[in-house]
Every structure is written in structure tokens, then in C-alpha cells.
């Protein structure tokens, strides 16, 4: 696998917020722009932190009082899936085409049998060894 540098793959169209941004406003900004993270910067554009969708899970879990809302209200019902026999390239293409990070793996008889995430694909790519020239 040829060396591809970060500059070639990175997104430079960043969504940023300041440290005093309300979480509700941050969530709205993430939704409006279709992003999974916001970079938190100071007035000089220096990195202070990052706020991700995972952080929002923690925010909801720790909120007091607890909201009595079921997941049915917010869950995605038009779920993109794959099968165990799909190549990882096809799975990655599906994830890119649909802007998703989790791809449930289904079987006609057994139902849901697994899930593939962008983390799984990244881990695989980082572990692939390029054969040395013979």
C-alpha cells in the first residue's frame, strides 16, 4: 500500500466552536452541518478540545432530571445493512455513500449477526502489511 499522507485525506472545512458555546447550540450546529464532531478553539484558532457525538451520549446519560423519552422517537428506521459475505471495500463504499459510521450485518435466517464500524475498517487498514518486493 503506497504511503498516502494525512494532507491528502484530511478535511479542511472544519466546524468549530468556542469553549463557551452551549451544548444545545453545538448539537444544532452538528446536525445542520452533518458532522460528527466540532473542534473547540480559542480566539486565535488554537485547539482547546473536541466535542463528538460520543460526548453527547455522555451528556444525555448524566442529565438530571432524566427525560422519559424512548429511543423509538429518535432512532433511524431506514437502516443501511450489509451481509457477512460483502467485501470490506463494498462495506466502506456503503458507509461513505450513506455518511454512516455503523453498518449492521444481517442474515436472512438469523437476523442481525454483527456490526462493522469505521473504527473496525480503520483498524484493519492500519494492520495490513504491504508485501515487500521480491
Backbone as CSV, one residue per row, in Angstrom:
resi,resn,N_x,N_y,N_z,CA_x,CA_y,CA_z,C_x,C_y,C_z
1,UNK,0.858,-1.175,0.000,0.000,0.000,0.000,0.902,1.235,0.000
2,UNK,0.685,2.105,-0.965,1.533,3.291,-1.082,1.261,4.251,0.077
3,UNK,2.313,4.992,0.464,2.137,5.955,1.545,1.266,7.104,1.054
4,UNK,0.176,7.320,1.766,-0.700,8.453,1.490,-0.643,9.329,2.717
5,UNK,-0.304,10.582,2.553,-0.140,11.468,3.684,-1.468,12.050,4.149
6,UNK,-1.512,12.415,5.405,-2.718,12.944,6.033,-3.283,14.116,5.246
7,UNK,-2.432,14.972,4.730,-2.886,16.157,3.997,-3.790,15.792,2.824
8,UNK,-3.582,14.620,2.250,-4.387,14.200,1.103,-5.791,13.760,1.510
9,UNK,-5.937,13.256,2.730,-7.212,12.720,3.180,-7.997,13.632,4.110
10,UNK,-7.325,14.574,4.734,-7.980,15.374,5.768,-9.041,16.306,5.197
11,UNK,-9.998,16.635,6.037,-10.990,17.646,5.703,-10.510,18.965,6.275
12,UNK,-10.518,19.988,5.462,-10.093,21.292,5.961,-11.278,22.225,6.175
13,UNK,-12.476,21.772,5.820,-13.699,22.535,6.038,-14.217,22.194,7.435
14,UNK,-13.578,22.743,8.452,-13.866,22.401,9.843,-15.047,23.160,10.400
15,UNK,-15.769,22.495,11.285,-16.800,23.147,12.077,-16.189,23.386,13.454
16,UNK,-16.136,24.650,13.865,-15.519,24.985,15.144,-16.501,25.730,16.041
17,UNK,-16.228,25.654,17.331,-16.975,26.407,18.340,-15.989,26.901,19.379
18,UNK,-16.443,27.877,20.159,-15.657,28.341,21.282,-16.022,27.549,22.529
19,UNK,-15.227,27.626,23.560,-15.472,26.842,24.767,-16.739,27.242,25.518
20,UNK,-17.268,28.440,25.249,-18.465,28.909,25.950,-19.757,28.641,25.172
21,UNK,-19.678,27.900,24.065,-20.854,27.554,23.269,-21.751,26.607,24.064
22,UNK,-23.042,26.860,24.073,-23.979,25.973,24.763,-24.066,24.638,24.028
23,UNK,-24.194,23.535,24.779,-24.245,22.214,24.146,-25.424,22.096,23.191
24,UNK,-26.547,22.742,23.501,-27.700,22.701,22.606,-27.354,23.344,21.262
25,UNK,-26.629,24.458,21.302,-26.219,25.132,20.073,-25.185,24.295,19.317
26,UNK,-24.305,23.643,20.048,-23.310,22.770,19.415,-24.000,21.606,18.715
27,UNK,-24.994,21.015,19.378,-25.737,19.906,18.780,-26.439,20.356,17.506
28,UNK,-27.043,21.529,17.545,-27.727,22.054,16.362,-26.733,22.294,15.225
29,UNK,-25.569,22.799,15.541,-24.540,23.043,14.523,-24.079,21.729,13.893
30,UNK,-23.920,20.688,14.720,-23.515,19.380,14.201,-24.596,18.827,13.267
31,UNK,-25.842,18.949,13.677,-26.946,18.465,12.840,-27.055,19.260,11.545
32,UNK,-27.015,20.579,11.654,-27.160,21.443,10.479,-26.073,21.195,9.437
33,UNK,-24.876,20.823,9.910,-23.745,20.650,9.002,-23.406,19.186,8.732
34,UNK,-24.165,18.273,9.319,-23.948,16.853,9.069,-22.585,16.349,9.485
35,UNK,-22.117,16.813,10.641,-20.799,16.392,11.128,-20.927,15.661,12.456
36,UNK,-19.936,14.848,12.769,-19.938,14.069,13.995,-19.049,14.644,15.078
37,UNK,-18.418,15.795,14.787,-17.574,16.420,15.798,-17.421,17.909,15.516
38,UNK,-17.130,18.626,16.581,-16.812,20.051,16.481,-15.462,20.260,17.151
39,UNK,-14.609,21.026,16.516,-13.320,21.357,17.097,-13.509,22.612,17.944
40,UNK,-13.068,22.530,19.196,-13.196,23.663,20.113,-11.887,24.452,20.072
41,UNK,-12.004,25.744,19.722,-10.823,26.592,19.567,-10.981,27.889,20.357
42,UNK,-9.854,28.515,20.622,-9.887,29.820,21.280,-9.953,30.919,20.221
43,UNK,-9.841,32.170,20.650,-9.958,33.301,19.735,-8.869,33.305,18.669
44,UNK,-7.726,32.647,18.943,-6.617,32.598,17.987,-6.620,31.313,17.160
45,UNK,-7.745,30.590,17.169,-7.898,29.334,16.437,-6.971,28.234,16.939
46,UNK,-6.580,28.325,18.197,-5.741,27.293,18.790,-6.637,26.216,19.407
47,UNK,-6.264,24.975,19.215,-7.049,23.840,19.676,-7.165,23.805,21.199
48,UNK,-8.418,23.719,21.669,-8.685,23.551,23.095,-9.259,22.167,23.381
49,UNK,-9.980,21.607,22.406,-10.599,20.307,22.605,-11.430,19.919,21.409
50,UNK,-12.193,18.840,21.571,-13.084,18.361,20.518,-14.348,17.837,21.187
51,UNK,-15.476,18.080,20.569,-16.770,17.612,21.059,-17.333,16.682,19.997
52,UNK,-17.656,15.440,20.384,-18.105,14.446,19.422,-19.503,13.944,19.769
53,UNK,-20.075,13.196,18.847,-21.377,12.586,19.115,-21.297,11.669,20.326
54,UNK,-20.166,11.042,20.545,-19.977,10.198,21.730,-20.090,11.026,23.004
55,UNK,-19.599,12.242,22.978,-19.725,13.129,24.140,-21.190,13.418,24.447
56,UNK,-22.010,13.504,23.398,-23.432,13.753,23.625,-24.123,12.573,24.287
57,UNK,-23.648,11.376,24.028,-24.179,10.207,24.733,-23.931,10.371,26.226
58,UNK,-22.750,10.806,26.584,-22.403,11.035,27.990,-23.254,12.156,28.586
59,UNK,-23.478,13.212,27.827,-24.292,14.332,28.295,-25.707,13.858,28.616
60,UNK,-26.296,13.083,27.708,-27.657,12.584,27.917,-27.699,11.623,29.102
61,UNK,-26.714,10.728,29.184,-26.701,9.738,30.262,-26.598,10.383,31.642
62,UNK,-25.888,11.496,31.721,-25.682,12.158,33.012,-26.694,13.267,33.298
63,UNK,-27.621,13.510,32.368,-28.552,14.621,32.557,-29.510,14.348,33.716
64,UNK,-29.819,15.397,34.443,-30.770,15.345,35.559,-31.729,16.505,35.379
65,UNK,-33.021,16.348,35.461,-33.714,15.067,35.615,-33.685,14.298,34.303
66,UNK,-33.903,13.000,34.408,-33.903,12.132,33.231,-35.126,12.410,32.371
67,UNK,-34.897,12.476,31.063,-36.024,12.618,30.128,-36.680,11.249,29.988
68,UNK,-37.979,11.225,29.959,-38.719,9.963,29.820,-39.094,9.760,28.353
69,UNK,-38.079,9.745,27.503,-38.281,9.612,26.068,-37.709,8.285,25.604
70,UNK,-38.467,7.545,24.808,-37.984,6.256,24.312,-37.115,6.437,23.072
71,UNK,-36.280,5.437,22.791,-35.395,5.516,21.628,-36.171,5.519,20.323
72,UNK,-37.377,4.989,20.346,-38.187,4.933,19.132,-38.379,6.320,18.515
73,UNK,-38.416,7.332,19.356,-38.641,8.695,18.874,-37.482,9.199,18.009
74,UNK,-36.266,8.735,18.292,-35.081,9.272,17.618,-34.337,8.277,16.731
75,UNK,-34.660,7.007,16.814,-33.891,6.006,16.071,-34.083,6.150,14.565
76,UNK,-33.070,5.721,13.830,-33.146,5.659,12.381,-33.854,4.363,12.018
77,UNK,-34.852,4.449,11.166,-35.579,3.238,10.790,-35.240,2.765,9.377
78,UNK,-34.709,3.640,8.555,-34.294,3.267,7.201,-32.809,2.906,7.267
79,UNK,-32.515,1.745,7.886,-31.144,1.365,8.211,-30.462,0.698,7.015
80,UNK,-29.262,1.180,6.693,-28.442,0.575,5.654,-27.744,-0.627,6.281
81,UNK,-27.804,-1.787,5.620,-27.203,-3.013,6.153,-26.304,-3.664,5.118
82,UNK,-25.593,-4.692,5.561,-24.761,-5.495,4.678,-24.858,-6.950,5.119
83,UNK,-24.187,-7.820,4.382,-24.153,-9.240,4.750,-22.719,-9.626,5.095
84,UNK,-22.557,-10.784,5.688,-21.230,-11.265,6.075,-20.348,-11.539,4.861
85,UNK,-20.941,-11.751,3.703,-20.170,-12.063,2.503,-19.787,-10.822,1.684
86,UNK,-20.146,-9.655,2.129,-19.812,-8.414,1.428,-18.338,-8.084,1.649
87,UNK,-17.647,-7.625,0.605,-16.230,-7.251,0.761,-16.127,-5.984,1.606
88,UNK,-14.972,-5.804,2.260,-14.800,-4.609,3.085,-14.779,-3.345,2.232
89,UNK,-14.338,-3.463,0.993,-14.349,-2.300,0.094,-15.794,-1.881,-0.174
90,UNK,-16.656,-2.858,-0.459,-18.070,-2.546,-0.678,-18.704,-1.983,0.590
91,UNK,-18.356,-2.545,1.734,-18.892,-2.046,3.009,-18.450,-0.605,3.233
92,UNK,-17.173,-0.331,2.988,-16.655,1.036,3.150,-17.355,1.991,2.196
93,UNK,-17.574,1.546,0.955,-18.279,2.380,-0.022,-19.697,2.694,0.448
94,UNK,-20.393,1.690,1.004,-21.738,1.923,1.536,-21.707,2.973,2.638
95,UNK,-20.718,2.858,3.523,-20.617,3.789,4.646,-20.350,5.209,4.152
96,UNK,-19.503,5.322,3.153,-19.206,6.642,2.588,-20.428,7.191,1.853
97,UNK,-21.027,6.362,1.010,-22.181,6.812,0.219,-23.347,7.279,1.091
98,UNK,-23.518,6.655,2.249,-24.646,6.984,3.120,-24.241,7.816,4.334
99,UNK,-22.973,8.222,4.400,-22.456,9.025,5.518,-22.789,8.396,6.873
100,UNK,-22.461,7.113,7.006,-22.721,6.405,8.257,-21.423,5.837,8.821
101,UNK,-21.426,5.559,10.104,-20.245,5.031,10.780,-20.451,3.622,11.303
102,UNK,-21.670,3.126,11.246,-22.008,1.791,11.744,-22.891,1.092,10.723
103,UNK,-22.497,-0.130,10.361,-23.190,-0.881,9.336,-23.582,-2.247,9.903
104,UNK,-24.860,-2.421,10.270,-25.286,-3.713,10.791,-25.129,-4.815,9.731
105,UNK,-24.698,-5.994,10.202,-24.539,-7.162,9.337,-25.726,-8.081,9.599
106,UNK,-26.475,-8.405,8.534,-27.696,-9.199,8.703,-27.627,-10.487,7.891
107,UNK,-28.405,-11.442,8.357,-28.549,-12.735,7.701,-30.041,-12.990,7.542
108,UNK,-30.453,-13.525,6.386,-31.872,-13.753,6.118,-32.532,-14.635,7.170
109,UNK,-31.797,-15.607,7.694,-32.392,-16.536,8.659,-32.183,-16.121,10.113
110,UNK,-31.002,-15.588,10.424,-30.669,-15.283,11.820,-30.918,-13.832,12.225
111,UNK,-31.251,-12.993,11.282,-31.439,-11.577,11.606,-30.099,-10.869,11.722
112,UNK,-29.964,-10.007,12.722,-28.728,-9.246,12.925,-27.675,-10.168,13.529
113,UNK,-26.511,-10.246,12.863,-25.444,-11.129,13.358,-24.178,-10.367,13.732
114,UNK,-24.142,-9.069,13.451,-22.953,-8.290,13.786,-23.089,-6.853,13.332
115,UNK,-21.974,-6.140,13.462,-21.924,-4.747,13.027,-20.483,-4.422,12.641
116,UNK,-20.312,-3.613,11.605,-19.000,-3.139,11.182,-18.994,-1.629,11.363
117,UNK,-17.916,-1.117,11.949,-17.819,0.326,12.177,-16.619,0.901,11.426
118,UNK,-16.595,2.214,11.327,-15.436,2.863,10.710,-14.181,2.560,11.521
119,UNK,-14.327,2.383,12.815,-13.181,2.016,13.655,-12.654,0.638,13.263
120,UNK,-13.563,-0.310,12.975,-13.144,-1.639,12.530,-12.350,-1.546,11.228
121,UNK,-12.850,-0.755,10.290,-12.171,-0.613,8.999,-10.822,0.082,9.157
122,UNK,-10.777,1.099,9.988,-9.521,1.806,10.228,-8.498,0.874,10.865
123,UNK,-8.931,0.085,11.833,-8.036,-0.875,12.478,-7.488,-1.882,11.490
124,UNK,-8.336,-2.351,10.591,-7.888,-3.303,9.574,-6.856,-2.663,8.653
125,UNK,-7.155,-1.476,8.172,-6.226,-0.799,7.244,-4.883,-0.542,7.902
126,UNK,-4.895,-0.172,9.180,-3.626,0.123,9.854,-2.808,-1.130,10.115
127,UNK,-3.449,-2.300,10.096,-2.713,-3.537,10.373,-2.264,-4.266,9.111
128,UNK,-2.755,-3.853,7.941,-2.396,-4.528,6.697,-0.927,-4.259,6.396
129,UNK,-0.214,-5.335,6.150,1.204,-5.219,5.818,1.372,-5.259,4.300
130,UNK,2.090,-4.322,3.756,2.362,-4.315,2.323,3.449,-5.332,2.052
131,UNK,3.223,-6.245,1.094,4.277,-7.222,0.775,5.525,-6.512,0.252
132,UNK,6.675,-7.006,0.675,7.917,-6.413,0.185,8.207,-6.940,-1.217
133,UNK,8.821,-6.114,-2.052,9.116,-6.564,-3.417,10.041,-7.778,-3.391
134,UNK,9.753,-8.740,-4.247,10.564,-9.964,-4.276,11.708,-9.852,-5.232
